[in-house]
Structures are given as C-alpha cells and as structure tokens.
Amino acid sequence: MIDKFLRFRELKERGIVKNRVTLHNRIKHQGFPEGRKIGPNTRAWTETEIAEWLASRPTDRKPWPTPRREKTDAA
C-alpha cells in the first residue's frame, strides 16, 4: 500500500495545526514529525507518520487544580 503525502493545507483541514507557527512549535517541542521536503518551499508528511504521532498523544487533559479555600478565624 502506498502512503499518501499530506501537505500543510491537509494538516490544517484535518485540524492538526491551525497555522505555520503551531506547526513549527509542534515539530520543535511536541515531537511532531519533521516531514520531508518535496520542493524548495514545500514540505509533506505521510499519513502513517501523522497517525502514529496522533496515537502517541495523551488523550486526557490534566485536571485543573482545586482552588484552596482561605481559612477564616472564627472567634
């Protein structure tokens, strides 16, 4: 089976990235695959490497900490 290449536009359409800054940050800080250059200004990713990256992501967000109540002096 031949893997389909996805360009930035397809990543955006699928909701994986919102803009190029998000893409850069995901590559740099979140382990997103770098993809491969297929032209002087064109980068592409395989569907497989995107699926593997998505599968490696956490599915639950950390809960917000419960705010602590301040103690009041009961006199």
C-alpha positions in Angstrom: 0.0 0.0 0.0 1.3 3.4 -0.9 1.2 6.0 1.8 -0.4 9.4 0.8 1.6 12.5 1.4 -0.1 15.3 3.3 0.9 18.9 2.8 0.3 21.8 5.2 -3.1 22.5 3.8 -4.3 19.0 4.5 -2.9 19.2 8.1 -4.9 22.4 8.6 -8.1 20.9 7.1 -7.9 17.9 9.4 -7.5 20.2 12.4 -4.0 19.0 13.3 -2.5 22.5 13.0 -4.0 26.0 12.9 -1.1 27.9 11.3 2.6 27.6 10.5 3.6 28.8 13.9 1.7 26.0 15.5 3.3 23.5 13.1 6.8 24.8 13.9 6.1 24.6 17.7 4.8 21.1 17.4 7.9 20.0 15.5 10.2 21.7 17.9 8.5 20.9 21.2 6.0 18.2 20.8 7.7 15.5 18.7 5.7 16.2 15.6 7.5 14.6 12.6 9.6 17.0 10.5 8.3 15.6 7.3 10.3 15.8 4.1 11.0 18.5 1.6 9.3 17.7 -1.7 10.2 21.1 -3.3 12.1 24.3 -2.5 9.2 25.6 -0.3 7.1 22.5 0.1 7.1 20.0 3.0 5.0 16.9 3.3 4.2 14.2 5.8 2.9 10.7 5.3 -0.5 9.7 6.7 1.2 7.0 8.6 3.6 9.2 10.5 0.8 11.7 11.3 -1.4 8.8 12.6 1.5 7.5 14.7 2.1 10.9 16.2 -1.6 11.4 17.0 -1.8 7.9 18.6 1.2 8.8 20.8 -0.5 12.0 22.2 -2.2 12.0 25.6 -6.0 11.7 25.4 -7.0 13.3 28.7 -6.1 16.7 29.9 -4.8 17.2 33.3 -7.5 18.4 35.7 -7.3 22.0 36.9 -6.1 22.1 40.5 -8.9 22.7 43.0 -8.7 26.2 44.5 -7.8 26.2 48.1 -10.1 28.0 50.5 -8.7 30.5 52.8 -9.1 29.8 56.4 -11.1 32.3 58.4 -10.7 33.0 62.1 -13.9 32.0 63.8 -14.0 33.9 67.1 
